[in-house]
């Protein structure tokens, strides 16, 4: 009988196992929340593409001296260019290109440009 008591195996109680599982679940929930916040805060590929297209339209408008408002459809993205006078300065304009997909704004680019009229030939 003394020999059986000496070879006794120590084990965890059910309460200890449940407490450990609860702690692991809390850590898992916190990690999942952090992960989803990081994923939501980073711009998607569509948003990056939309901003790049909008910046390209502004660059092209500046090079071509095209100060007219227009709308362009690229794949599923609609790019709307607005040309607005810049307050307080007659020779400056604000070019704003808004990118929308299915009515939802996914990107915007703005630039203040000095308005240069075409020189007479």
N, C-alpha and C positions, 0 to 999 in steps of 0.2 A: 504494500500500500504506500509506503514511503517513496518508493521508486516512481509511482505514477504522479505524485505531486511534484517531484523534482523536474519532470519533463513537460511541465505545463506550458502551453503556447500562449503568448500574450496577443490579444486581439483588440480591435477598436469596438466601441459600443455603437449601437445604431444611432444614437444622438450625435456622436462625434462625426460619423459619416455624413449625416444630414447637414450639420453645421459646415463641414468642408464643402459640400455640394452647393450650399447657399452662397458661400464666399466665392466659389468659382463662377457661379452664375452672375453674381453682381459684377465681378471683374469683366466677364464676357459682355454683359449689357453695356457697361461703360465703354469698353473697347469698340463695340459695334456703333455706338453713338458717335464716337470720335471719328471713326472710319467714314460714316455716312456724311458727316459735316465736311470732311476733307474732300470727298468726292463731289458734293454739291457745290463747294466753293470754287473748285477748279473749272475754268472755262472748257466747254466741250469743243470738239473738233469743228462742229457746225458754227459755233460762235466765233472761233478763231478764223475760220474761212470767211464768215460774213464781215468781220472787221477788216480782214485783208482786202476783200473786194471793195468795201466802202472806201478804204484809204486809196486804193487804186483809182477809183472813180474821181476822188478829189485831186489826185496827182494829174490825171489825164485832163480834167477840167482846167486846172491851172496851166498846163502846157498848151492846151488848145484855146485858152481864153474863152471858154464856154461858160457863160454866166446864166444859162437858162436852166429852169427846173425841169427835171426829167425823172422817168421811172424805168428801171431795167429789171428783167426777170432772168435769173441765173439758177438753173435747176429748180428747186422749190423755194428759193430765196428771192424776195422782192426788195430791190434797192431803190429807195426814194431819195432823190437829191433835191435839197432846198437851198436856194441862194437868198440870203437875207442881208440887208444893209447893217453894218456894224454901228451901233449907237455912238454918236458923237464924232464920227469920222466919215467924211464923204467919200474918201478914196479907198476905204476898207470894206470888205464884205465877209460874211460868215457863210462858209459852205458846210452844210450838215447833210450827211448821208445816213439814213436809217435803214437797217436791214430787218426785214420781217419774214417770218415763216408761219404760214397759216394764221395770219393776223397777230401773231405774238412777236414783240420786238426781241431780237436776239443779239443785236449789236448796233453800235452807233459810232460814227467818226465825225469829228468837227475840225475845221481849220479856218483861221482868219487869213485872208489873202488880200494883197493890194490889188485893186482893180486897175488893170492897164488896158485901155482901149486899143484896138488895132490902129497901128500907125497908117496915115494916108500913103498911098503908093504913087 
